[in-house]
Amino acid sequence: MAMNNRLMRPRASSKFAAIRKDLVAYWPLNEDATSGDVTAEDWTGRGNNLTSTNSVLSIAGKTGNARSFVAGNSEYLDSADRADLRFMDGRSWTIALWFYVPTSWPGSEQNLISRDAVTPNSSREISFELRTAGPERRVFLEVNPGNALTGLTAFVSDVDGVTGNRLPVNTWHFVAFTYNASTRGLAARLNAGTQSGQSATNTIGAGTLNSGTGRFTLGRRPFLAAPDQYLTGYLDEIAKWDRVLSSSELDTLWNGGAGIDLRK
């Protein structure tokens, strides 16, 4: 009888046991989603599974399979509110993933991950976006403390406007964002984090942080009075921790550009 991989938990002595401390959600996205809507399963066993809408299909990923999102088909994965999937409720966190832009870099915002505080577009809790700003290609995090917007950008050294320095398409990129609840400090890292613009820090100003009962979504940010923001691209190896990962742990996830399978 075939075993359910979600039940085959590694022993404490396994290769990546230490880095899995406080891991609260992990979507390897290795399901065989060749047609229809296939659930993206949370490998931690905590039940943070993501429902597919409009057939988010499999594609070869950074490690095993990934999921391919097509903005024109309004494709996304999401979950109703769950404690593990909240961001601004007083806990520190890290979220890390691999993404791939298979066509031209978006001329406007496209959402990797979003969670609005209550109803769509009423108040942002977090929003991870791809953006183009002049010559720059950015991975952007936005949060809302009260009515003030705090942003954090991670991108390669394309601020000089030289096309050859721009973040390339048709290749995988690693990005991680962290939040320290005690200092309200945000940090970002893109790929190796060694080039100008590949890492950044910011501090959320005074004000009550937006949190609530919004849905956790990959590949879409819903709006009430405007077209929803979708993603054309691939996502893989998405993981969330209830702690700030160290630089060396992020190095482990990056693994010289090869990535890792956290299940090992």
N, C-alpha and C positions, 0 to 999 in steps of 0.2 A: 504494500500500500504506500502511495506517495505521501511524504511528510510535508506538512505545511511549514514553509521556511520561517514564518513568523514565530513558530513555536520552537524553532531550533536555536535557542538563545546561546550565545557563546559563554564559555566559562569565564570566571573573573580573571583568569590568567591569559585570556586571549589577547591578540596583538594590540587592539585599540581600546582595551577595557578602561584605561585611565582617562582617555579623552572623552569617553562616553559618560563620565560623571555628570549628573544633572541634565542629561539629554532627555528632553520631554517630548520631542516629535522628530521623526526621521522618515523621509520619503525617498527611498532609493529609486523609485519610479521604474522598477525592473519588471513590472507586470507586462504580460503579452497583450497589449492593447492594439490589436490589428484591425478592429472594426467595432462600431458601437461605443457605448459609454462604459468604461471599465474603471472601477474604483481604484484610486491611488492609496495604497495601504500604508499605515503608520507602522513601521517595523518595531517600534518600541513596545508594542502591545498595549499602549495606553488608550487606544481607540480613536486617535485623531485622524481617521480616514477622510479622504477628500473625494467628493462626488464629481464625476465628469459630466459636463454639459456640452452638447453638440460635438461629441466624439473627439476628445483629445487623444490622439493616437500615439503609438510608440514609434521611436526612431532610435538608431544607434546613438548611444550617449557617451558621456565621459567615462563612466564605469557601467558596463552592461547597457541596459536600455535607458532612454530618456523619454520625455513627452514633447510632442511638437504642437505648438499653439498657432492658430491661424486667425488673425484679427478679423478678416473678412467673413469668417464663419462664426464669429462670436463664441469662440471656444474658451472654456476655463474649467478649473478645478476649485471646489470650495467646500467649506464646512460651516455649519452653524456654530455659534459662540460656544467655546469650550475654554476652561481655565488655562490649559496648556498653551492656547493660541492667543492669549492676551499679551499685550506689550507694556502698556502704561498703567499698570495696577500696583506699582510699588516694588516690582522685582527687577533685578538686573537680568540681562539676557544677551545672547549672541544668536544671530541667524546667519547661516552661510549657505551658498549654493554655487552651482556652475550654470552659466548661460551662454547661448550661442545665437548670434544674429545671422540668419542664412541669406538675407537679401541686403538691400541698402539700409544704412542706419536710419532709424525713424526721424522724420522731419519734425514730428511733434512728440508729445509724451506717450509712452507705452508702459503699461504697468506690469512689473514682475510679480509683486506681492502687494496686497492692500488689506487694510482692516479699518473701516470707519467706526466711529464711536457708537453710533446708534443706527440711524437710518442712512441710506446712501447719500453721500455728499453733504450731510448735515454738519459733521465735524470730523475731521481726520484724526485717527489714532496713529496709524503709520501708513506710509505709502512709499514703496520702492519702485523707481521708475527709470526707464531709459530716456535720455533727453539729448537733443542737439541744440547747442547754443553757439551760433556762429561756426567757427572751425572746430569747436570742441565736441567730443562725444562723451557723454557722462552717464554714470550710474548714480542715481540721486535718491536720498532718503529724506522724507519730510515728516515732521510730527507737529502737533499743535498743542502748545501749552496755553490754555485759555484761548484767547483770540489771536495770539501771536504765533507766527509760523517760523519754525526752526528748520533749516535745511542743512544737509551734509552731502558733499559730492566726493566721489572717487573716480578718477580718470587718469589716463596716461598723459605724458607730457606733450599734449597737443595744444597747449595754451599759446604756443608760438605761432600757430596758424599754418604750420608746415604740414601739408597733406600726408606726407610719409610718416609723420609721428602720430597720426590719428589712430584711435583704437580700431583694430581691423575687424572686418566681418569675416564670416565663414571660418571661424575658429572658436574654441571654447575659452571662456574667461571665468576666473574664480573671483567671487566678491563675498565679503563678510562685513557685517555691521554689528557693533556692540553698544550696549547701554549700561552705564554704571548708575544704579538707582541712588546710591548715597551721595554722589557728586553731580548727578544729572548730566553726566558727560557722555557724549556720543563719539564713536570712532569708526572709521571706515578703512577697509583695505581692499585693493584690487590686485589680483594676480600676486606677484612676488612682493609688492609693496615697496619696491626699492627705487623706482623711478619717481621723478617729480610728478606730483599729482596722483600717485597711486595709493596714498594714504592721507587721511584727514582727521581732524578732531573738531568738536564744537561742544558747547554747553547750552543746555536748554534753560532759558531764562525763567524768571519768576512766573507763577501762575499755575493753576490746577491743570494737571495733565488730562487730556481727553481719554476716556476709556468707557467701555460700555458693553453692548451686546451685539455689535456688528459681526458680520460674517468674515471669516478668514478666507482669502481668495488668491489663487495663483492665475496670472494671465489676464486679469480684469480688475478695473475699479468701477463700480456701479455709480451712476449719477441719476439724480431725480429729474432735472430739467435740461439735461444736455446729453449728447451721445456718450455711452459708456466708453472707457478707455480699455482697449484690448492689446494683446501682444502678438506679434508675429516673430516667433523664435522658439528655441528649445530650452528646456530647463531640466536639470538633473541634480541628484545628490543634495536635496534640500534638508537642512537640519536646524533645529532650534534647541538652545540650552537655556536653563534658568541660572546662568552665571556668565561672567565675562571671561572668554577664553584668552589665554596668554598669547604673546607673539609666537612663542615656540609651538604652541598648539595649532595656531593658524598656519605656521610653517608645515606642520604635519599634514593638515588638510590640503594645503597647496601641493606638497610633495613634489617640488620641482616642476610643477605643471602637469603632473600625471594624475593628481587626485588620489583618493583612497576610497575603499569600501568600508564604511564604519561598522559593518556587521562582522568583520573578521576579528 
